[in-house]
Amino acid sequence: MRQKKFIAVAGNIGVGKSTLVALLSERLGWAPFYEPVAENPYLADFYRDMRTWAFHSQIFFLSHRLRIHHDLMLHPTSVVQDRSVYEDAEVFARNLYLQGHMAGRDWLTYWRLYEAVVTFLPPPDLVVYLRASVDTLLARIARRGRDYERHISAEYLRQLNALYEEWLSGFSLCPVLTVPADDLDYVAHPRHLDLIIAKIQEKLAGKEEVVW
């Protein structure tokens, strides 16, 4: 019997995580677990007033992501997840704190909760990190036309990109496959999806170095 696998697709806003999750789940026959964007009742308020709503929004994401992580570990088949619980804390919540949008006591409360619960979570078998430039992210965000994302700035995306790189440089819970998302269009070019799947399979097979 084949051992079930757990892959998390990571990356900045607008990079194409949900699309890749859908394509991977369809091609591999794995169960998709998506990011709870539309369900967050604080998100629109957060984008209008980050300091007031940052803590509320991040606590919602953390609690929802923890439940998803629990559910996917119980799922009988292999799974692919749209954004991991680690990104919520290490990238998005940390950025809000560093930029002054989350008060120090709120950040400390959030971080202690995250540290306490994450130690009990089985890690993914692989993180697939979609890396893209700010220009690419802005273009894709504009293309999908979500009203509450209209005011996302280039500087905000740039800060998130930097934190993604910092987080993954020290991430050791599982292997990481970095995908150059500026150069690959896995929607328009099926061969690009084939390439990503081949690299994923190589990483899951334990190859130390995967070269694009």
ZALO-209702 format. One record per residue: residue in three letters; z, x, y of N, C-alpha, C in turn. Coordinates in Angstrom, 3 decimals, m for minus. Last residue first. Layout:
# ZALO-209702
   type       n.pz       n.px       n.py      ca.pz      ca.px      ca.py       c.pz       c.px       c.py
    ALA          Z          X          Y          Z          X          Y          Z          X          Y
...
//
This chain:
# ZALO-209702
   type       n.pz       n.px       n.py      ca.pz      ca.px      ca.py       c.pz       c.px       c.py
    TRP    m11.715     16.449     22.931    m12.756     15.494     23.317    m14.083     16.198     23.400
    VAL     m9.649     17.434     20.247    m10.479     17.857     21.366    m11.545     16.812     21.640
    VAL     m6.450     17.560     19.182     m7.605     16.684     19.169     m8.414     16.972     20.425
    GLU     m4.247     19.354     17.212     m5.045     19.373     18.433     m6.267     18.489     18.253
    GLU     m2.938     18.656     14.821     m2.179     19.203     15.934     m2.950     19.110     17.248
    LYS     m3.184     15.750     12.918     m3.877     16.914     13.447     m3.180     17.379     14.725
    GLY     m2.103     13.475     11.716     m1.259     14.644     11.916     m1.958     15.876     12.436
    ALA     m3.325     11.101     11.544     m3.387     11.932     10.339     m2.615     13.234     10.504
    LEU     m3.138     10.202     14.106     m2.263      9.581     13.117     m2.243     10.357     11.813
    LYS     m5.188     11.796     15.207     m3.799     11.980     15.627     m2.828     11.400     14.608
    GLU     m7.417     10.685     13.912     m7.098     12.104     13.749     m5.641     12.379     14.103
    GLN     m7.323      8.079     14.852     m7.147      8.319     13.417     m6.816      9.786     13.128
    ILE     m7.859      8.574     17.558     m6.602      7.954     17.149     m6.319      8.245     15.682
    LYS    m10.458      9.554     17.374     m9.402     10.438     17.854     m8.023      9.894     17.497
    ALA    m11.772      7.247     16.471    m11.808      8.460     15.658    m10.683      9.416     16.066
    ILE    m11.329      5.556     18.639    m10.755      5.220     17.333    m10.721      6.448     16.428
    ILE    m12.849      6.887     20.606    m11.402      6.724     20.773    m10.729      6.438     19.438
    LEU    m15.419      6.635     19.485    m14.839      7.956     19.716    m13.323      7.864     19.837
    ASP    m15.808      3.885     19.502    m15.831      4.604     18.236    m15.154      5.958     18.372
    LEU    m15.832      3.491     22.258    m14.737      2.925     21.465    m14.665      3.619     20.112
    HIS    m18.236      4.781     22.798    m17.006      5.302     23.396    m15.782      4.764     22.651
    ARG    m20.037      3.164     21.511    m19.826      4.506     20.981    m18.581      5.151     21.568
    PRO    m20.164      0.859     23.091    m19.404      0.823     21.837    m19.150      2.202     21.245
    HIS    m20.043      0.595     26.355    m20.590      1.564     25.398    m19.743      1.583     24.123
    ALA    m18.727     m1.301     27.845    m20.192     m1.239     27.946    m20.815     m0.362     26.869
    VAL    m16.085     m0.754     26.984    m16.616     m2.116     26.986    m18.140     m2.081     26.953
    TYR    m15.413      1.856     27.293    m15.427      1.350     25.915    m15.839     m0.113     25.838
    ASP    m16.302      4.295     29.051    m16.391      2.852     29.250    m16.550      2.205     27.883
    LEU    m14.970      7.309     30.224    m15.274      6.484     29.056    m15.269      5.011     29.424
    ASP    m14.205      8.604     32.531    m15.488      8.960     31.935    m15.909      8.068     30.782
    ASP    m11.701      7.746     33.238    m12.751      7.765     34.262    m14.133      7.883     33.637
    ALA    m10.101      8.143     31.012    m10.613      6.791     31.260    m11.626      6.719     32.394
    PRO     m9.603     10.255     28.681    m10.148     10.361     30.036    m10.852      9.059     30.442
    VAL     m6.616      9.893     26.911     m8.010      9.443     26.966     m8.503      9.534     28.409
    THR     m4.322     11.619     24.990     m4.757     11.341     26.354     m6.257     11.056     26.373
    LEU     m1.985     10.827     22.675     m3.422     11.057     22.796     m3.842     10.656     24.198
    VAL      1.054     12.098     21.520      0.368     11.432     22.619     m1.107     11.826     22.591
    PRO      3.581     11.653     18.917      2.391     12.289     19.503      1.779     11.436     20.610
    CYS      6.996     10.846     19.909      5.845     10.705     19.032      4.677     11.453     19.656
    LEU      9.036     11.759     21.528      9.382     10.821     20.465      8.249     10.621     19.468
    SER      8.689     13.357     23.722      8.656     14.007     22.406      8.970     13.055     21.249
    PHE      7.668     13.967     26.986      7.847     12.928     25.966      7.686     13.533     24.579
    GLY      7.146     15.584     29.107      8.400     15.798     28.402      8.660     14.797     27.294
    SER      4.724     14.745     29.989      4.891     16.187     29.776      6.180     16.497     29.023
    LEU      5.057     12.059     30.454      4.410     12.454     29.207      4.523     13.947     28.948
    TRP      6.344     12.095     33.012      6.969     11.495     31.831      6.372     12.048     30.544
    GLU      4.407     13.358     34.631      5.734     13.948     34.464      6.412     13.418     33.206
    GLU      2.295     11.536     34.471      2.102     12.912     34.010      3.441     13.594     33.750
    TYR      3.542      9.282     35.609      3.019      9.235     34.235      2.866     10.648     33.681
    LEU      4.028     10.239     38.161      5.164      9.988     37.285      4.730      9.843     35.830
    ALA      1.410     10.367     39.142      2.215     11.582     39.073      3.398     11.398     38.129
    ASN      0.685      7.639     39.036     m0.043      8.632     38.244      0.779      9.903     38.066
    LEU      2.453      6.624     40.963      2.597      6.231     39.558      1.877      7.215     38.648
    GLN      1.376      7.786     43.260      2.746      8.109     42.856      2.980      7.751     41.390
    ARG     m1.116      6.524     43.283     m1.048      7.984     43.179      0.355      8.421     42.718
    LEU     m0.417      3.870     43.703     m1.051      4.241     42.439     m0.976      5.747     42.215
    TYR      0.572      4.170     46.329      1.428      3.641     45.253      0.869      4.033     43.889
    GLU     m1.721      5.016     47.680     m0.569      5.910     47.584      0.382      5.473     46.477
    ALA     m3.365      2.774     47.578     m3.778      3.984     46.877     m2.595      4.928     46.686
    SER     m1.452     m0.287     47.149     m2.059      0.798     47.926     m2.468      1.966     47.036
    ILE     m1.831     m3.677     46.619     m1.450     m2.409     45.996     m2.192     m1.280     46.694
    HIS     m2.586     m6.126     47.542     m1.944     m5.231     48.496     m1.453     m3.928     47.860
    ARG     m3.625     m7.602     45.441     m4.510     m7.245     46.550     m3.915     m6.184     47.462
    GLU     m2.213     m8.609     43.354     m2.474     m7.177     43.333     m3.291     m6.700     44.535
    TYR     m2.069    m11.332     43.519     m0.846    m10.599     43.834     m1.036     m9.080     43.799
    ASP     m4.675    m12.091     42.666     m4.262    m12.271     44.063     m3.059    m11.403     44.409
    ARG     m6.918    m10.187     40.843     m5.632    m10.876     40.810     m5.050    m10.907     42.224
    GLY     m9.551     m9.028     40.410     m9.278    m10.025     41.438     m7.990    m10.808     41.313
    ARG    m10.999     m7.204     38.953    m10.372     m8.307     38.208     m9.774     m9.353     39.140
    ARG    m11.973     m5.480     40.932    m12.922     m6.213     40.091    m12.246     m7.381     39.380
    ALA     m9.710     m4.276     41.992    m10.517     m5.169     42.834    m11.423     m6.043     41.994
    ILE     m8.978     m2.743     39.768     m8.065     m3.766     40.268     m8.833     m4.777     41.124
    ARG    m11.171     m1.022     39.643    m10.938     m1.961     38.543     m9.983     m3.071     38.951
    ALA    m10.890      0.411     42.024    m12.123     m0.324     41.746    m11.903     m1.370     40.663
    LEU     m8.382      1.593     41.701     m8.610      0.642     42.784     m9.849     m0.205     42.535
    LEU     m8.908      3.302     39.492     m7.917      2.228     39.394     m8.141      1.168     40.462
    THR    m10.785      5.076     40.576    m11.133      4.233     39.430    m10.185      3.052     39.320
    ASP     m9.205      6.268     42.576    m10.432      5.546     42.927    m10.866      4.602     41.813
    VAL     m7.213      7.545     41.065     m6.852      6.416     41.924     m8.083      5.605     42.304
    SER     m8.343      8.272     37.687     m8.126      8.598     39.090     m7.765      7.346     39.870
    ALA     m6.642      7.924     34.539     m7.735      7.614     35.461     m7.350      7.986     36.877
    ARG     m5.821      7.940     31.141     m5.681      8.655     32.409     m6.890      8.368     33.297
    LEU     m4.126      6.303     28.792     m5.380      6.187     29.533     m5.179      6.810     30.917
    TYR     m2.596      7.394     25.946     m2.466      7.384     27.400     m3.836      7.374     28.056
    VAL     m1.207      6.181     23.194     m2.546      6.443     23.718     m2.464      6.285     25.231
    VAL      1.284      7.286     21.110      1.024      6.739     22.434     m0.382      7.156     22.844
    LEU      2.210      6.586     17.759      1.306      7.258     18.684      1.295      6.520     20.018
    ASP      4.211      5.298     16.511      3.606      6.407     15.772      2.695      7.225     16.680
    PRO      7.025      4.526     18.697      5.666      4.329     18.165      5.253      5.509     17.289
    PRO     10.523      4.551     17.568      9.427      4.895     18.478      8.072      4.550     17.874
    PRO     13.013      2.072     17.207     12.084      2.967     16.506     10.901      3.282     17.415
    LEU     15.787      1.942     19.362     14.425      1.484     19.119     13.632      2.492     18.294
    PHE     18.240      2.826     20.134     18.186      2.046     18.902     16.768      1.629     18.517
    THR     17.920      4.005     22.564     18.304      4.872     21.442     18.228      4.143     20.102
    VAL     17.532      1.989     24.358     16.340      2.660     23.852     16.669      3.574     22.668
    VAL     20.004      1.013     25.236     19.261      0.243     24.236     18.121      1.037     23.603
    ALA     21.028      2.946     27.006     21.859      2.419     25.929     21.024      1.760     24.839
    GLU     18.993      3.419     28.863     19.426      4.506     27.985     20.217      3.982     26.787
    TYR     18.921      0.831     30.129     17.760      1.384     29.408     18.191      2.460     28.418
    LEU     21.477      0.757     31.295     21.065     m0.253     30.314     19.911      0.271     29.472
    ARG     21.270      2.922     33.026     22.288      2.936     31.968     21.967      1.917     30.892
    TRP     19.225      2.017     34.722     19.018      3.206     33.894     20.024      3.285     32.746
    TYR     20.377     m0.261     36.026     19.159     m0.377     35.226     19.047      0.789     34.246
    THR     22.524      0.967     37.350     22.752     m0.115     36.391     21.573     m0.261     35.452
    LEU     21.112      2.754     38.970     22.071      3.265     37.989     22.370      2.216     36.928
    TRP     19.599      0.974     40.563     18.933      1.937     39.695     19.872      2.439     38.608
    ASP     21.674     m0.333     41.919     20.777     m1.100     41.052     20.075     m0.175     40.074
    ARG     22.747      1.789     43.353     23.588      1.133     42.347     22.748      0.279     41.400
    GLY     20.509      2.486     45.033     21.077      3.422     44.065     21.899      2.755     42.993
    ALA     17.890      0.006     45.293     19.135      0.630     45.728     19.722      1.501     44.621
    MET     14.474      0.395     45.406     15.578     m0.040     44.567     16.827      0.726     44.984
    HIS     12.792      1.527     47.210     12.658      0.085     47.015     13.752     m0.481     46.119
    GLY     12.677      4.253     47.518     13.631      3.505     48.314     13.546      2.009     48.184
    GLN     11.142      5.721     45.858     10.518      5.287     47.103     11.444      4.438     47.970
    LEU     12.783      6.042     43.648     12.427      7.221     44.436     11.830      6.843     45.787
    TYR     12.809      3.366     42.666     14.034      4.014     43.156     13.700      5.194     44.069
    LEU     10.166      3.028     41.948     10.764      2.130     42.936     12.035      2.721     43.521
    ASN      9.931      5.023     39.985      9.163      5.115     41.225      9.760      4.219     42.315
    ARG     11.602      4.008     37.980     11.928      5.281     38.631     11.191      5.421     39.962
    ALA     10.149      1.717     37.226     11.470      1.573     37.847     11.873      2.862     38.568
    PHE      7.725      3.066     36.327      7.729      2.021     37.347      9.093      1.850     38.019
    VAL      8.533      5.345     34.558      7.474      5.375     35.575      7.734      4.334     36.669
    GLU     10.675      4.916     32.882     10.358      6.290     33.268      9.342      6.376     34.400
    ALA     10.738      2.054     32.487     11.854      2.806     33.064     11.416      4.126     33.667
    ASP      8.192      1.318     31.593      8.912      0.474     32.540      9.990      1.273     33.258
    GLU      7.587      3.234     29.661      6.903      3.269     30.961      7.631      2.444     32.005
    TYR      9.125      2.421     27.478      9.415      3.695     28.130      8.799      3.760     29.529
    VAL      8.004      0.120     26.482      9.261     m0.005     27.209      9.576      1.273     27.977
    SER      4.399      0.311     26.987      5.645      0.466     26.243      6.863      0.271     27.130
    ARG      1.284     m1.366     26.958      2.369     m0.750     27.729      3.703     m0.803     26.989
    ASP      0.405     m3.237     24.432     m0.052     m3.044     25.797      1.156     m2.652     26.649
    GLN      0.328     m2.086     21.087      1.068     m2.673     22.200      0.467     m2.279     23.540
    VAL     m0.603     m2.911     17.865     m0.974     m2.108     19.030     m0.422     m2.819     20.259
    VAL      0.435     m2.704     14.408      0.416     m3.346     15.723     m0.047     m2.352     16.782
    SER      0.188     m3.620     10.937      0.136     m2.628     12.003     m0.069     m3.327     13.344
    THR      2.198     m6.444      9.792      1.015     m5.590      9.804      1.142     m4.528     10.892
    PRO      4.574     m7.906     10.048      4.212     m7.379      8.730      3.015     m6.433      8.719
    HIS      6.935     m7.198     12.636      5.640     m7.752     12.258      5.157     m7.114     10.952
    LEU      9.171     m5.961     13.509      9.341     m6.892     12.395      8.013     m7.453     11.890
    MET      8.239     m4.570     15.663      8.759     m3.794     14.546      8.955     m4.669     13.303
    LEU      7.615     m6.649     17.373      6.511     m5.914     16.752      6.986     m5.032     15.593
    ASP     10.172     m7.541     18.146      9.271     m8.421     17.401      8.167     m7.639     16.698
    HIS     11.183     m5.322     19.581     11.874     m5.820     18.394     10.933     m6.647     17.526
    HIS      9.322     m5.246     21.656      9.478     m4.087     20.777     10.162     m4.505     19.475
    ILE      9.807     m7.741     22.861      8.515     m7.475     22.247      8.612     m6.314     21.260
    ARG     12.403     m7.267     23.809     12.174     m8.320     22.829     10.842     m8.129     22.109
    LEU     11.829     m5.223     25.608     12.734     m4.960     24.490     12.558     m6.017     23.402
    ARG     10.250     m6.586     27.441      9.659     m5.511     26.646     10.532     m5.161     25.444
    HIS     12.101     m8.335     28.579     10.951     m8.872     27.846     10.354     m7.811     26.934
    SER     13.846     m6.522     29.782     14.348     m7.448     28.771     13.213     m8.008     27.927
    LEU     12.051     m5.193     31.556     12.798     m4.462     30.533     13.263     m5.395     29.422
    PHE     11.083     m7.255     33.205     10.160     m6.494     32.376     10.895     m5.787     31.237
    PHE     13.549     m8.074     34.406     12.750     m9.006     33.607     11.828     m8.241     32.666
    ILE     14.224     m5.710     35.709     15.108     m6.220     34.656     14.371     m7.224     33.777
    GLN     12.121     m5.617     37.552     12.218     m4.599     36.509     13.168     m5.006     35.384
    SER     12.627     m7.864     39.173     11.367     m7.745     38.447     11.479     m6.755     37.296
    HIS     15.173     m7.268     40.238     14.953     m8.488     39.450     13.709     m8.352     38.571
    PHE     14.624     m4.877     41.641     15.587     m4.896     40.540     15.365     m6.099     39.635
    ALA     12.663     m5.757     43.583     12.406     m4.693     42.608     13.335     m4.769     41.400
    TRP     12.989     m7.579     45.660     12.738     m8.096     44.317     12.534     m7.032     43.246
    THR     13.502     m6.207     48.039     14.306     m7.376     47.690     14.198     m7.725     46.211
    ARG     11.549     m4.191     48.034     12.967     m3.849     48.053     13.844     m5.019     47.620
    MET      9.033     m5.536     48.046      9.455     m4.731     46.902     10.960     m4.481     46.886
    ASP      7.569     m8.205     48.792      8.792     m7.589     49.318      9.453     m6.792     48.205
    ARG      5.164     m8.817     47.517      5.311     m9.137     48.944      6.499     m8.407     49.573
    TYR      5.546     m8.034     44.912      4.462     m7.390     45.645      4.524     m7.694     47.142
    PHE      7.706     m9.787     44.287      7.885     m8.334     44.294      6.791     m7.646     45.105
    ASP      6.543    m12.284     44.259      7.536    m11.979     45.287      7.726    m10.469     45.414
    ALA      4.960    m11.950     41.972      4.316    m12.215     43.259      5.270    m11.908     44.408
    LEU      7.042    m11.494     40.023      6.010    m10.510     40.321      5.348    m10.736     41.674
    TYR      9.002    m13.120     39.025      9.321    m12.356     40.232      8.142    m11.546     40.765
    PRO      8.334    m14.234     36.625      8.471    m15.149     37.764      8.760    m14.430     39.082
    ASN      6.008    m13.114     34.406      7.093    m12.616     35.237      7.234    m13.487     36.487
    GLU      3.746    m13.988     33.075      4.995    m14.692     32.824      6.122    m14.255     33.755
    ALA      1.603    m12.339     33.586      1.588    m13.666     34.192      2.936    m14.375     34.058
    VAL      2.493    m10.004     32.029      2.210     m9.993     33.468      2.365    m11.383     34.069
    PRO      3.671     m8.659     29.541      3.993     m9.983     30.099      3.769    m10.045     31.594
    GLU      1.199     m7.077     27.506      2.154     m6.963     28.599      2.400     m8.332     29.226
    TYR      0.803     m7.985     23.997      0.357     m7.761     25.370      1.507     m7.706     26.365
    PHE      0.016     m6.864     20.922      1.185     m7.320     21.684      0.935     m6.952     23.140
    PRO     m2.153     m7.536     18.166     m1.954     m7.092     19.552     m0.671     m7.676     20.149
    ALA     m2.343     m6.324     14.858     m1.836     m7.384     15.728     m1.624     m6.845     17.140
    TRP     m5.478     m5.022     13.586     m4.059     m4.917     13.890     m3.636     m6.037     14.837
    GLY     m8.107     m4.566     12.953     m7.422     m5.651     12.272     m5.916     m5.609     12.468
    LEU     m9.629     m2.758     14.283     m8.753     m2.238     13.233     m8.063     m3.337     12.434
    ARG    m11.082     m4.367     16.105    m11.769     m3.422     15.236    m10.913     m2.996     14.044
    GLU     m9.081     m5.904     17.369    m10.224     m6.559     16.715    m10.883     m5.623     15.706
    SER     m7.400     m3.953     18.373     m6.857     m4.919     17.418     m7.977     m5.626     16.662
    LEU     m9.152     m2.610     20.105     m8.563     m1.916     18.962     m8.056     m2.903     17.917
    LEU     m9.706     m4.628     21.980    m10.795     m4.036     21.194    m10.258     m3.324     19.955
    ALA     m7.151     m5.167     23.042     m7.937     m6.229     22.416     m9.021     m5.662     21.511
    VAL     m6.470     m2.636     24.079     m5.641     m3.255     23.046     m6.423     m4.333     22.301
    LEU     m8.455     m2.378     26.053     m8.466     m1.483     24.901     m7.625     m2.044     23.758
    THR     m7.630     m4.423     27.788     m8.965     m4.453     27.190     m9.020     m3.570     25.958
    SER     m5.108     m3.532     28.550     m5.237     m4.796     27.812     m6.586     m4.896     27.115
    LYS     m5.768     m1.073     29.913     m4.925     m1.113     28.720     m5.158     m2.367     27.888
    GLY     m7.141     m0.360     32.230     m7.873     m0.947     31.109     m7.087     m1.025     29.823
    VAL     m5.982      0.306     34.649     m6.717      1.350     33.930     m7.503      0.813     32.736
    GLY     m4.382     m1.378     36.168     m5.828     m1.496     36.281     m6.635     m0.521     35.459
    ILE     m1.688      0.804     36.484     m2.192     m0.536     36.782     m3.715     m0.497     36.898
    ASN     m1.677      3.463     33.972     m1.412      2.875     35.273     m2.019      1.474     35.401
    GLY     m0.586      3.518     30.509     m1.447      3.843     31.635     m1.155      3.015     32.856
    ALA     m0.696      3.259     26.890     m0.007      3.481     28.153     m1.007      3.762     29.270
    VAL     m0.345      1.593     23.954     m1.366      2.011     24.915     m0.710      2.057     26.289
    ALA      1.189      2.435     20.941      1.387      1.916     22.291      0.302      2.471     23.204
    ILE      1.068      1.600     17.524      0.474      2.363     18.620      0.800      1.659     19.933
    PHE      2.242      1.710     14.390      2.599      1.166     15.700      2.051      2.109     16.763
    LYS      1.368      0.832     11.023      1.390      1.749     12.155      1.713      0.981     13.437
    LYS      2.334      0.592      7.562      2.004     m0.027      8.842      2.176      0.984      9.962
    GLN      0.810      2.254      4.837      1.954      2.139      5.726      1.535      1.538      7.056
    ARG     m0.867      0.618      2.210     m0.966      1.418      3.420      0.246      1.171      4.307
    MET      0.000      0.851     m1.194      0.000      0.000      0.000      0.000      0.887      1.243
//
